[in-house]
Amino acid sequence: MEFSETNRLSRLTAILTQLQTKRIVTASELAAKYSVSVRTIYRDFRSLERAGVPISTQEGKGYRLMEHYRLPPVMFTEAEANALIMAEQLVQKTKDASLLRDYGAAMEKIRASLRYEDKSKA
């Protein structure tokens, strides 16, 4: 795969993450963040829509994902996963049972999303 294709794929994935994270994003905000033109972001939105991602436009405000649309978790890098697993040690020092339970459940999901070779390292 050519560098520009890899770069574009990374940007499309990052745009999806932004759409899931924020309620509304603007093309100019994304263009500035990824150092591309607004026109490129418009093409990215079209590509995502053709791939079946339901993006809606709010006139004069920006873009968002349709209500209740979610993608499976994005794969964590080994460094990101290790940072979260290290944080688990801090959480375990708390006495709040519900925090421990919820964090434990979240960590199981994180471990499940790791590639097989990264699970043993984590």
Backbone bond lengths (Angstrom), bond angles and torsions (degrees), N, CA, C in turn:
res aa  C-N    CA-C-N  psi(-1)  N-CA   C-N-CA  omega(-1)  CA-C   N-CA-C  phi
1 M - - - 1.441 - - 1.528 108.19 -
2 E 1.271 116.49 134.35 1.450 123.96 -179.73 1.531 110.77 -68.98
3 F 1.358 117.16 152.11 1.468 121.21 -177.76 1.519 111.92 -56.42
4 S 1.337 118.10 -44.22 1.470 119.64 -177.53 1.528 111.13 -64.68
5 E 1.337 117.27 -34.11 1.465 120.55 177.19 1.527 110.35 -68.85
6 T 1.324 116.75 -41.15 1.454 121.17 177.77 1.521 109.75 -64.49
7 N 1.326 116.03 -43.34 1.461 121.43 178.30 1.530 110.45 -60.38
8 R 1.326 116.89 -43.41 1.462 121.07 -179.98 1.535 110.82 -65.98
9 L 1.309 116.49 -42.54 1.462 120.27 178.52 1.531 110.53 -61.24
10 S 1.317 116.93 -42.56 1.467 121.05 177.03 1.522 110.47 -61.67
11 R 1.330 116.53 -41.14 1.468 120.52 179.97 1.523 110.84 -66.59
12 L 1.333 117.66 -42.69 1.467 120.81 178.71 1.526 110.99 -61.16
13 T 1.316 116.50 -42.07 1.462 120.77 177.66 1.522 110.16 -63.91
14 A 1.320 116.69 -42.63 1.463 120.85 179.55 1.531 110.94 -65.65
15 I 1.322 117.10 -37.44 1.469 120.48 177.70 1.526 109.86 -64.09
16 L 1.323 117.01 -41.36 1.469 120.17 176.55 1.521 110.76 -60.69
17 T 1.306 116.76 -41.49 1.460 120.49 178.10 1.525 109.96 -62.70
18 Q 1.332 117.27 -43.30 1.463 121.16 178.30 1.524 110.78 -61.43
19 L 1.318 116.83 -42.53 1.461 120.49 179.84 1.525 111.70 -64.16
20 Q 1.318 117.71 -33.13 1.466 120.69 178.03 1.520 111.61 -78.82
21 T 1.332 116.71 -25.97 1.453 121.18 -176.14 1.518 112.79 -84.55
22 K 1.322 115.80 -44.10 1.464 120.60 -176.96 1.513 110.50 -103.54
23 R 1.298 115.69 153.51 1.467 119.92 178.27 1.521 110.48 -68.72
24 I 1.334 117.11 -44.68 1.465 121.70 -179.53 1.522 108.68 -139.28
25 V 1.326 116.24 137.79 1.460 121.56 173.79 1.521 108.44 -125.08
26 T 1.317 116.06 150.58 1.461 119.74 177.35 1.517 109.38 -106.63
27 A 1.318 115.01 155.05 1.465 120.30 178.65 1.522 110.46 -63.49
28 S 1.327 117.29 -39.03 1.467 119.74 -178.93 1.529 111.00 -67.90
29 E 1.321 117.23 -36.43 1.469 121.76 176.75 1.534 109.94 -61.92
30 L 1.329 116.30 -46.52 1.464 120.84 179.83 1.526 111.62 -67.51
31 A 1.322 116.64 -40.14 1.465 120.80 179.41 1.529 110.36 -60.15
32 A 1.322 116.42 -44.38 1.466 120.11 178.99 1.530 110.75 -65.52
33 K 1.308 116.54 -41.80 1.467 121.04 -177.60 1.527 112.04 -63.58
34 Y 1.338 116.77 -39.39 1.466 120.57 -175.64 1.526 113.50 -104.16
35 S 1.331 116.69 9.35 1.471 122.78 176.35 1.523 112.97 54.51
36 V 1.327 114.97 47.21 1.469 121.36 175.37 1.524 107.67 -131.31
37 S 1.314 116.25 174.05 1.458 119.77 179.24 1.533 110.56 -79.89
38 V 1.312 114.74 159.80 1.466 120.48 175.80 1.519 108.96 -61.07
39 R 1.313 116.44 -37.99 1.470 121.49 178.59 1.542 110.47 -58.64
40 T 1.324 116.74 -40.00 1.468 120.71 177.75 1.524 110.44 -63.01
41 I 1.322 117.12 -40.87 1.461 120.92 178.20 1.526 110.18 -63.73
42 Y 1.334 117.65 -40.03 1.471 120.21 176.06 1.530 110.37 -59.96
43 R 1.327 117.10 -42.14 1.476 120.24 177.91 1.534 110.08 -64.63
44 D 1.333 116.23 -38.14 1.471 119.80 178.04 1.525 110.74 -62.86
45 F 1.326 117.23 -43.64 1.464 120.44 177.54 1.531 110.44 -60.14
46 R 1.333 117.15 -42.83 1.470 120.70 178.08 1.526 110.74 -60.90
47 S 1.319 116.42 -42.74 1.473 120.36 179.27 1.526 111.14 -62.90
48 L 1.322 116.38 -42.81 1.459 120.06 178.33 1.526 111.23 -63.41
49 E 1.321 116.03 -41.71 1.469 119.85 178.64 1.523 111.01 -63.78
50 R 1.337 117.85 -41.47 1.468 121.07 178.01 1.520 111.43 -64.26
51 A 1.338 116.48 -27.28 1.462 120.81 178.68 1.524 111.52 -82.48
52 G 1.339 117.31 -1.21 1.455 120.86 175.66 1.524 115.43 101.02
53 V 1.315 117.40 6.34 1.463 120.26 178.17 1.528 108.24 -81.08
54 P 1.324 118.14 120.02 1.469 120.71 -176.48 1.542 112.03 -81.27
55 I 1.318 115.62 92.82 1.462 121.77 179.38 1.515 107.79 -100.29
56 S 1.316 116.01 132.50 1.462 119.49 177.46 1.528 109.18 -114.52
57 T 1.321 114.56 155.23 1.459 121.49 179.44 1.511 109.09 -107.70
58 Q 1.311 115.93 135.75 1.457 120.82 172.19 1.522 105.49 -110.76
59 E 1.326 115.48 110.14 1.462 122.04 -175.80 1.519 112.31 -46.36
60 G 1.322 114.41 125.64 1.454 120.16 176.51 1.522 115.72 73.97
61 K 1.333 117.11 -0.38 1.463 119.94 -178.20 1.520 112.94 -117.42
62 G 1.326 116.81 -47.78 1.455 119.22 -179.00 1.517 112.72 149.51
63 Y 1.320 114.67 -153.11 1.463 122.24 -174.61 1.519 109.59 -121.49
64 R 1.327 114.07 152.60 1.460 120.31 176.92 1.514 109.08 -153.70
65 L 1.329 115.19 163.40 1.461 120.29 173.85 1.518 108.21 -79.62
66 M 1.319 115.82 148.00 1.461 119.93 175.48 1.524 108.81 -59.99
67 E 1.314 115.57 148.44 1.464 122.41 -179.21 1.531 110.39 -53.05
68 H 1.321 116.69 137.76 1.466 125.91 174.94 1.527 114.07 72.65
69 Y 1.332 118.97 4.76 1.468 119.53 177.10 1.519 108.59 -86.15
70 R 1.306 116.96 127.78 1.455 122.38 177.87 1.513 109.52 -138.34
71 L 1.308 114.71 145.97 1.453 121.45 174.70 1.525 108.51 -100.28
72 P 1.332 116.95 158.50 1.457 118.26 174.43 1.531 109.02 -62.44
73 P 1.329 117.08 161.27 1.464 119.04 -177.06 1.517 112.40 -57.86
74 V 1.313 114.70 144.83 1.460 121.19 175.50 1.523 106.91 -74.13
75 M 1.304 116.83 142.94 1.450 120.65 179.89 1.524 110.27 -67.25
76 F 1.317 116.56 135.27 1.447 122.04 177.20 1.517 109.36 -85.77
77 T 1.323 115.94 147.69 1.458 119.22 170.52 1.525 107.06 -75.73
78 E 1.306 116.41 165.44 1.461 119.87 179.05 1.530 110.35 -60.81
79 A 1.329 117.73 -41.17 1.468 121.30 -179.04 1.531 111.34 -65.11
80 E 1.334 117.42 -41.14 1.470 120.86 178.59 1.519 110.85 -64.44
81 A 1.314 115.75 -44.52 1.466 119.81 -179.95 1.517 110.86 -63.68
82 N 1.330 116.85 -41.53 1.463 119.89 179.74 1.523 111.09 -64.64
83 A 1.327 117.72 -37.19 1.468 120.78 177.85 1.524 110.18 -62.34
84 L 1.321 116.99 -42.13 1.463 120.42 179.30 1.521 111.45 -68.51
85 I 1.305 116.91 -37.79 1.455 120.68 180.00 1.525 110.32 -69.21
86 M 1.325 116.90 -35.84 1.474 120.07 175.32 1.529 110.39 -64.44
87 A 1.316 116.82 -37.69 1.466 120.77 178.37 1.530 110.49 -62.85
88 E 1.311 116.06 -27.67 1.462 120.32 179.16 1.533 110.48 -59.68
89 Q 1.317 117.08 -36.44 1.464 120.17 179.25 1.523 111.09 -62.63
90 L 1.332 116.66 -36.60 1.467 119.85 177.12 1.517 111.40 -68.53
91 V 1.326 116.10 -41.52 1.456 120.48 -179.52 1.524 110.50 -64.64
92 Q 1.317 117.05 -35.30 1.461 120.64 -178.96 1.524 112.54 -65.51
93 K 1.315 117.67 -18.65 1.471 121.05 178.63 1.525 112.17 -79.83
94 T 1.319 116.88 -11.23 1.460 119.97 178.73 1.517 109.83 -80.69
95 K 1.304 115.42 159.05 1.471 119.96 179.67 1.527 111.97 -102.39
96 D 1.335 116.91 4.66 1.470 121.64 -177.73 1.534 109.51 -80.22
97 A 1.319 116.46 105.85 1.468 121.89 -175.39 1.523 112.82 -61.20
98 S 1.339 117.52 -39.40 1.469 118.72 -178.79 1.533 111.13 -69.24
99 L 1.337 117.03 -35.66 1.469 120.05 176.89 1.516 110.17 -65.42
100 L 1.316 116.35 -43.52 1.465 120.31 177.97 1.527 111.24 -60.33
101 R 1.336 116.74 -45.35 1.459 121.58 -179.54 1.531 110.75 -62.89
102 D 1.334 116.82 -47.93 1.465 120.59 -177.61 1.524 111.90 -66.72
103 Y 1.320 115.95 -40.23 1.462 119.01 178.76 1.528 110.04 -66.28
104 G 1.321 116.35 -40.11 1.470 120.10 178.01 1.519 111.75 -60.59
105 A 1.321 116.59 -42.13 1.468 120.40 178.60 1.524 110.82 -64.99
106 A 1.328 116.20 -40.69 1.468 119.78 178.53 1.525 111.03 -65.04
107 M 1.329 116.91 -39.37 1.459 120.38 179.79 1.526 111.69 -65.93
108 E 1.318 117.42 -34.90 1.464 120.34 176.12 1.528 110.30 -61.10
109 K 1.319 116.83 -41.12 1.463 120.98 178.29 1.522 110.46 -65.48
110 I 1.321 116.30 -39.78 1.468 119.90 178.66 1.515 110.05 -64.42
111 R 1.320 116.96 -46.99 1.473 119.63 179.14 1.520 111.03 -61.52
112 A 1.319 117.43 -35.95 1.464 121.06 179.82 1.524 111.38 -66.94
113 S 1.335 116.99 -27.40 1.458 119.35 -177.49 1.519 113.08 -84.42
114 L 1.338 117.38 -10.09 1.461 120.40 -179.09 1.530 111.09 -73.64
115 R 1.327 113.77 150.17 1.469 118.66 172.61 1.522 108.56 -66.62
116 Y 1.319 116.63 154.68 1.448 121.94 -175.27 1.525 112.14 -54.03
117 E 1.338 117.66 -45.31 1.471 120.41 -177.17 1.523 111.87 -68.90
118 D 1.333 118.38 -24.19 1.458 121.45 178.90 1.528 112.23 -84.08
119 K 1.327 117.42 -22.53 1.474 119.88 -179.39 1.515 111.40 -62.07
120 S 1.327 117.24 -40.92 1.452 119.29 -177.93 1.528 111.17 -68.95
121 K 1.326 117.67 -32.57 1.467 121.22 177.75 1.516 111.12 -69.90
122 A 1.329 116.04 -37.65 1.464 120.15 -178.81 1.512 110.23 -72.78
